[in-house]
Amino acid sequence: MQLIDSYCWKILLKETTDELPEFAKLEELKIKYICDKLNTKLETSPTTFNISKNPKNFIPALAFICQETEEEAESLTSNAGIKTLGNSYSESLEMFDQVFDFKRFGYKSIDGLKNANSTGKDLFACFAQTDGHSTSLQFVRKRRDKYSETPILALEDFSRTEVEENFLPCTIDPGRKNIYTAVIGHNSKEHQVRRCSDLERRCYTGSRRRRAYVDKLKIAKNIKDIETNIPTAKTVNLETYKVHLTYLLEHLPRLLQFYSQESAPFSFYDYQSRQRANAEVANTILNGGKKYNPTKRKNTRKNRAERRKKRKKKEAKLIEDTEKKDKEKYEGTINIKPTAPASDTKAAEPAAVDTKVANPAERQKEKDNDKVE
């Protein structure tokens, strides 16, 4: 930096230069050659104003600097006898071994680095990182598995009596209509065939019931008609797509009001039910689940009927509340009539009307009754 600030920069600005520093006197001719070359590449002096005004004028000079830097780096590499990075791992190790002393890390020679994996030592990753003051080398250590020392057993290591006492053999076959068909047990007494169809899993999730409930809410708020009448967006015709956008923008407030934070429980309950259904499908294989263990089921039809009634009442009440809110917000209107002054209240009262005289049908009935008498 001292050489650049006190000597090279002043040459480029065509100012009087200081004396060349002592450490650079041996390379005086080379420094002057580079500075003269840069002056020929520069159209104007490299001041801050000129660089910000016309930066493209300084591209040839920057290209010359990059070229000189690369040539200098190549010459230094060839003088030091360092090989360029090869494709093989051994060539990369040889390159790093010429620069760094790996004896500090416990490797006596290059062969120790190459055979580190077989001897159980850390493997060098051929990667070095520096911040300008220090260098860190990256080594790779094999992950130690806590179960690596435990023996790995196969089916052949167990006798038939050990299998019958400690294990429950199970064979599973996937299908189209059925998610799986599992054969449980190894003898005629404990033999059992367990199945789970796709329809059963959907029943576990309760997706049909929730979909019907959401459809009722959509019908109550007129969202069902809006969604069914949405024009198609699968078109390349610009006018057809404009019709689609116009329709969506027209009904967007109603849609956003329905699909607000109040509709968040729908997706959350769907997620919960999917987790429960997957757990029940797995339990059916492992221990029979509710399907093959009647003791694990909730009590009988009576309880199911009561739960169904409570659920229907809750849904009906929620739909009724939403209808009331919509009427108050969109359709309900409150008419406020101006009140008359206190002094004119008597004059404003309507006169009493004789219903017998005012109602001709009743009067005709009375005449008919008189005739009959």
C-alpha positions as CSV (number, residue, x, y, z in Angstrom):
1,M,0.0,0.0,0.0
2,Q,2.9,2.4,0.7
3,L,4.3,1.8,-2.8
4,I,0.9,2.4,-4.4
5,D,0.1,5.6,-2.5
6,S,3.4,7.3,-2.5
7,Y,4.7,6.3,-6.0
8,C,2.4,4.5,-8.5
9,W,-0.7,6.6,-7.8
10,K,1.1,9.8,-8.3
11,I,2.6,8.6,-11.6
12,L,-0.9,7.9,-12.9
13,L,-2.1,11.3,-11.7
14,K,1.0,12.9,-13.4
15,E,2.1,14.5,-10.2
16,T,5.6,14.7,-8.6
17,T,6.5,11.4,-7.0
18,D,8.3,10.6,-3.9
19,E,11.5,8.5,-3.8
20,L,10.9,4.8,-4.5
21,P,10.8,2.8,-1.2
22,E,13.9,0.8,-0.4
23,F,12.1,-2.6,-0.5
24,A,11.0,-1.9,-4.1
25,K,14.3,-0.6,-5.6
26,L,15.2,-4.0,-6.9
27,E,12.0,-4.1,-9.0
28,E,12.2,-0.4,-10.1
29,L,12.2,-1.2,-13.9
30,K,9.3,-3.5,-13.6
31,I,7.2,-1.0,-11.6
32,K,7.9,1.8,-14.1
33,Y,7.1,-0.5,-17.0
34,I,3.7,-1.3,-15.5
35,C,2.9,2.3,-14.6
36,D,3.8,3.4,-18.2
37,K,1.6,0.7,-19.6
38,L,-1.3,1.9,-17.4
39,N,-0.8,5.5,-18.6
40,T,-1.2,4.4,-22.2
41,K,-4.4,2.6,-21.3
42,L,-5.9,5.6,-19.5
43,E,-7.6,8.3,-21.5
44,T,-8.0,10.6,-18.5
45,S,-6.5,10.8,-15.1
46,P,-8.2,8.3,-12.7
47,T,-9.8,10.8,-10.3
48,T,-13.0,10.1,-8.4
49,F,-14.9,12.6,-10.6
50,N,-13.7,11.0,-13.9
51,I,-14.3,7.5,-12.7
52,S,-17.9,8.2,-11.7
53,K,-18.5,10.3,-14.8
54,N,-17.3,7.8,-17.4
55,P,-16.4,4.4,-15.9
56,K,-16.3,2.7,-19.3
57,N,-13.1,4.7,-20.1
58,F,-11.2,2.8,-17.4
59,I,-12.2,-0.8,-18.5
60,P,-9.0,-1.3,-20.6
61,A,-6.8,-0.3,-17.6
62,L,-8.6,-2.7,-15.3
63,A,-8.3,-5.5,-17.9
64,F,-4.6,-4.9,-18.0
65,I,-4.3,-5.0,-14.2
66,C,-6.1,-8.4,-14.1
67,Q,-3.9,-9.8,-16.9
68,E,-0.7,-8.7,-15.1
69,T,-2.0,-10.2,-11.8
70,E,-2.8,-13.6,-13.3
71,E,0.6,-13.7,-15.1
72,E,2.4,-12.8,-11.8
73,A,0.5,-15.5,-9.9
74,E,1.4,-18.2,-12.5
75,S,5.0,-17.2,-12.5
76,L,5.1,-17.5,-8.7
77,T,3.4,-20.9,-8.8
78,S,5.9,-22.2,-11.3
79,N,8.9,-20.8,-9.4
80,A,7.7,-22.5,-6.1
81,G,7.2,-25.8,-7.9
82,I,3.5,-26.1,-6.8
83,K,1.3,-28.2,-9.0
84,T,-2.1,-27.0,-10.1
85,L,-5.2,-28.6,-8.7
86,G,-5.7,-32.0,-10.3
87,N,-8.8,-34.2,-10.6
88,S,-7.6,-36.9,-8.3
89,Y,-7.5,-36.8,-4.5
90,S,-3.8,-37.8,-4.4
91,E,-2.8,-34.9,-6.6
92,S,-4.7,-32.5,-4.4
93,L,-2.9,-33.9,-1.3
94,E,0.5,-33.5,-3.0
95,M,-0.3,-29.9,-3.8
96,F,-1.3,-29.1,-0.2
97,D,1.7,-31.0,1.1
98,Q,4.1,-28.7,-0.7
99,V,2.6,-25.7,1.0
100,F,1.7,-26.9,4.5
101,D,3.6,-28.9,7.1
102,F,1.2,-31.7,8.1
103,K,3.6,-33.1,10.7
104,R,2.0,-30.7,13.2
105,F,-1.2,-32.7,12.8
106,G,0.4,-36.1,13.3
107,Y,1.0,-37.1,9.7
108,K,4.6,-38.0,9.2
109,S,4.5,-38.1,5.4
110,I,2.3,-37.8,2.3
111,D,1.5,-41.5,2.6
112,G,0.0,-40.9,6.1
113,L,-2.4,-38.4,4.5
114,K,-3.4,-40.8,1.8
115,N,-4.0,-43.7,4.1
116,A,-5.7,-41.7,6.9
117,N,-9.1,-43.3,6.1
118,S,-7.7,-46.9,6.6
119,T,-5.7,-46.0,9.8
120,G,-8.7,-44.3,11.5
121,K,-7.3,-40.8,11.4
122,D,-9.2,-37.7,10.3
123,L,-9.3,-37.4,6.5
124,F,-8.1,-34.1,4.9
125,A,-10.8,-32.5,2.8
126,C,-8.3,-30.5,0.5
127,F,-9.9,-27.3,1.6
128,A,-8.1,-24.3,3.2
129,Q,-9.7,-21.0,4.3
130,T,-7.9,-17.8,5.3
131,D,-8.8,-14.3,6.6
132,G,-5.5,-12.8,5.6
133,H,-3.7,-13.4,8.9
134,S,-4.3,-17.2,9.6
135,T,-5.3,-20.3,7.7
136,S,-7.6,-23.0,8.7
137,L,-7.5,-26.5,7.2
138,Q,-10.6,-28.7,7.0
139,F,-10.5,-32.3,8.0
140,V,-13.4,-34.8,7.8
141,R,-14.1,-37.2,10.7
142,K,-16.2,-40.3,10.3
143,R,-19.4,-40.1,12.3
144,R,-19.4,-42.5,15.2
145,D,-22.6,-44.3,15.5
146,K,-23.6,-45.3,19.0
147,Y,-25.1,-48.5,17.7
148,S,-22.0,-49.4,15.7
149,E,-20.7,-51.7,18.4
150,T,-24.0,-53.6,18.8
151,P,-24.2,-56.8,16.8
152,I,-26.6,-56.9,13.8
153,L,-28.9,-59.9,13.9
154,A,-30.7,-61.5,11.0
155,L,-33.7,-63.9,10.9
156,E,-31.4,-66.9,10.7
157,D,-30.0,-66.1,14.1
158,F,-33.3,-67.0,15.8
159,S,-34.8,-70.3,16.3
160,R,-38.5,-71.0,15.7
161,T,-39.3,-71.1,19.4
162,E,-37.6,-67.7,19.9
163,V,-39.6,-66.3,17.1
164,E,-42.9,-67.6,18.6
165,E,-42.1,-66.2,22.0
166,N,-40.7,-62.8,21.1
167,F,-42.0,-61.8,17.7
168,L,-45.2,-61.6,15.7
169,P,-44.5,-62.3,12.0
170,C,-46.4,-60.1,9.6
171,T,-46.6,-60.1,5.8
172,I,-48.1,-57.1,4.0
173,D,-49.4,-56.8,0.5
174,P,-50.6,-53.4,-1.0
175,G,-53.6,-53.4,-3.3
176,R,-55.8,-51.1,-5.4
177,K,-59.0,-51.0,-3.4
178,N,-57.3,-51.9,-0.1
179,I,-54.4,-49.9,1.2
180,Y,-53.0,-53.1,2.5
181,T,-53.8,-56.7,3.3
182,A,-51.8,-58.1,6.2
183,V,-51.4,-61.6,7.4
184,I,-50.6,-61.7,11.1
185,G,-49.4,-64.7,13.0
186,H,-47.4,-67.9,12.4
187,N,-49.8,-70.7,13.4
188,S,-53.5,-71.6,13.0
189,K,-54.4,-70.3,16.4
190,E,-53.1,-66.8,16.1
191,H,-53.5,-66.5,12.3
192,Q,-55.5,-63.4,11.3
193,V,-56.0,-61.5,8.0
194,R,-56.3,-57.7,8.5
195,R,-57.3,-55.3,5.8
196,C,-57.8,-51.5,5.5
197,S,-59.5,-50.0,2.5
198,D,-59.3,-46.5,1.2
199,L,-62.9,-45.9,2.1
200,E,-62.2,-46.9,5.8
201,R,-59.3,-44.4,5.9
202,R,-61.6,-41.6,4.6
203,C,-64.1,-42.5,7.3
204,Y,-61.4,-42.2,9.9
205,T,-60.6,-38.7,8.6
206,G,-64.2,-37.6,8.6
207,S,-63.6,-35.6,5.4
208,R,-67.1,-36.2,4.0
209,R,-68.8,-34.9,7.1
210,R,-66.7,-31.8,7.2
211,R,-67.1,-31.2,3.5
212,A,-70.9,-31.4,3.9
213,Y,-70.7,-28.9,6.8
214,V,-68.6,-26.5,4.8
215,D,-71.0,-26.8,1.8
216,K,-73.9,-25.9,4.1
217,L,-72.1,-22.7,5.2
218,K,-71.4,-21.9,1.5
219,I,-75.0,-22.3,0.6
220,A,-76.1,-20.2,3.5
221,K,-73.8,-17.4,2.5
222,N,-74.3,-17.7,-1.3
223,I,-70.7,-18.7,-1.8
224,K,-71.6,-22.0,-3.5
225,D,-73.2,-20.2,-6.5
226,I,-70.3,-17.8,-6.8
227,E,-67.7,-20.6,-6.9
228,T,-69.7,-22.8,-9.4
229,N,-70.2,-19.9,-11.8
230,I,-66.5,-18.8,-11.9
231,P,-65.5,-18.5,-15.6
232,T,-62.7,-20.7,-16.7
233,A,-59.1,-19.5,-16.5
234,K,-57.7,-22.2,-18.8
235,T,-57.7,-20.2,-22.0
236,V,-55.4,-18.4,-24.4
237,N,-58.1,-16.0,-25.5
238,L,-57.5,-12.6,-23.9
239,E,-61.2,-11.6,-23.8
240,T,-62.2,-14.9,-22.0
241,Y,-59.5,-14.3,-19.4
242,K,-60.6,-10.8,-18.9
243,V,-64.1,-12.1,-18.2
244,H,-62.6,-14.5,-15.6
245,L,-60.7,-11.6,-13.9
246,T,-63.7,-9.3,-13.9
247,Y,-65.9,-11.9,-12.3
248,L,-63.3,-12.6,-9.6
249,L,-62.7,-9.0,-8.8
250,E,-66.4,-8.4,-8.6
251,H,-67.0,-11.2,-6.0
252,L,-63.6,-10.9,-4.3
253,P,-64.9,-9.2,-1.1
254,R,-67.5,-11.9,-0.5
255,L,-64.9,-14.7,-1.0
256,L,-62.4,-13.1,1.2
257,Q,-64.9,-12.6,3.9
258,F,-65.8,-16.3,3.8
259,Y,-62.2,-17.6,3.6
260,S,-61.0,-15.4,6.4
261,Q,-59.5,-16.4,9.8
262,E,-62.9,-18.0,10.6
263,S,-62.3,-20.6,8.0
264,A,-58.8,-21.5,9.4
265,P,-60.2,-24.4,11.6
266,F,-61.3,-26.2,8.4
267,S,-57.8,-27.0,7.2
268,F,-56.5,-27.5,10.8
269,Y,-59.2,-30.1,11.5
270,D,-58.4,-31.8,8.2
271,Y,-54.7,-32.0,9.2
272,Q,-55.6,-33.4,12.6
273,S,-57.9,-36.0,11.1
274,R,-55.3,-37.1,8.6
275,Q,-52.8,-37.7,11.4
276,R,-55.3,-39.7,13.4
277,A,-56.3,-41.8,10.4
278,N,-52.7,-42.6,9.6
279,A,-52.1,-43.6,13.2
280,E,-55.2,-45.8,13.2
281,V,-54.1,-47.5,9.9
282,A,-50.7,-48.3,11.5
283,N,-52.3,-49.5,14.7
284,T,-54.5,-51.9,12.7
285,I,-51.4,-53.7,11.5
286,L,-49.6,-53.7,14.8
287,N,-52.3,-54.5,17.4
288,G,-55.6,-54.7,15.5
289,G,-56.7,-51.1,16.3
290,K,-60.4,-50.4,16.9
291,K,-61.5,-52.5,13.9
292,Y,-60.2,-55.9,15.3
293,N,-60.4,-55.0,19.0
294,P,-64.0,-54.2,20.1
295,T,-62.8,-53.2,23.6
296,K,-61.0,-50.2,22.2
297,R,-64.1,-48.8,20.5
298,K,-66.3,-46.1,22.0
299,N,-69.5,-47.6,23.3
300,T,-72.1,-48.7,20.8
301,R,-74.7,-47.1,18.6
302,K,-76.4,-45.2,21.3
303,N,-73.4,-43.0,22.0
304,R,-72.8,-42.5,18.3
305,A,-76.4,-41.4,17.9
306,E,-76.1,-38.9,20.7
307,R,-72.8,-37.5,19.4
308,R,-74.5,-37.2,15.9
309,K,-77.4,-35.2,17.4
310,K,-75.1,-32.9,19.3
311,R,-73.1,-32.3,16.2
312,K,-76.2,-31.5,14.1
313,K,-77.5,-29.1,16.7
314,K,-74.1,-27.3,16.8
315,E,-73.9,-27.1,13.0
316,A,-77.5,-25.8,12.7
317,K,-76.9,-23.1,15.4
318,L,-73.7,-22.0,13.8
319,I,-75.4,-21.7,10.4
320,E,-78.3,-19.7,12.0
321,D,-75.8,-17.3,13.6
322,T,-73.9,-16.7,10.4
323,E,-77.2,-16.0,8.5
324,K,-78.2,-13.4,11.1
325,K,-74.8,-11.8,10.9
326,D,-75.0,-11.6,7.1
327,K,-78.5,-10.1,7.2
328,E,-77.4,-7.4,9.7
329,K,-74.3,-6.6,7.6
330,Y,-75.5,-6.8,4.0
331,E,-79.2,-7.0,3.8
332,G,-80.6,-5.7,7.1
333,T,-81.7,-2.0,7.0
334,I,-82.8,0.1,10.0
335,N,-85.4,2.7,9.2
336,I,-85.4,5.6,11.8
337,K,-88.6,7.8,11.6
338,P,-88.4,11.4,12.8
339,T,-90.3,11.9,16.0
340,A,-93.0,14.7,16.1
341,P,-92.7,17.6,18.6
342,A,-94.3,17.0,22.1
343,S,-97.0,19.7,21.5
344,D,-98.3,18.1,18.3
345,T,-98.5,14.5,19.6
346,K,-102.3,14.7,20.0
347,A,-102.8,16.1,16.5
348,A,-100.5,13.5,15.0
349,E,-102.5,10.6,16.5
350,P,-104.6,8.8,13.9
351,A,-108.4,9.0,14.3
352,A,-110.2,5.9,15.5
353,V,-111.8,3.9,12.7
354,D,-115.0,1.9,13.2
355,T,-114.0,-1.6,12.1
356,K,-117.6,-2.6,11.6
357,V,-118.1,0.3,9.1
358,A,-114.7,0.1,7.6
359,N,-114.8,-3.6,6.9
360,P,-117.5,-4.3,4.2
361,A,-117.1,-8.1,4.4
362,E,-118.1,-8.2,8.1
363,R,-121.0,-5.8,7.5
364,Q,-122.4,-8.1,4.8
365,K,-122.0,-11.1,7.2
366,E,-124.1,-9.3,9.8
367,K,-126.9,-8.5,7.3
368,D,-127.0,-12.2,6.3
369,N,-127.3,-13.2,9.9
370,D,-130.2,-10.8,10.5
371,K,-132.1,-12.2,7.5
372,V,-131.7,-15.8,8.8
373,E,-133.0,-14.8,12.2
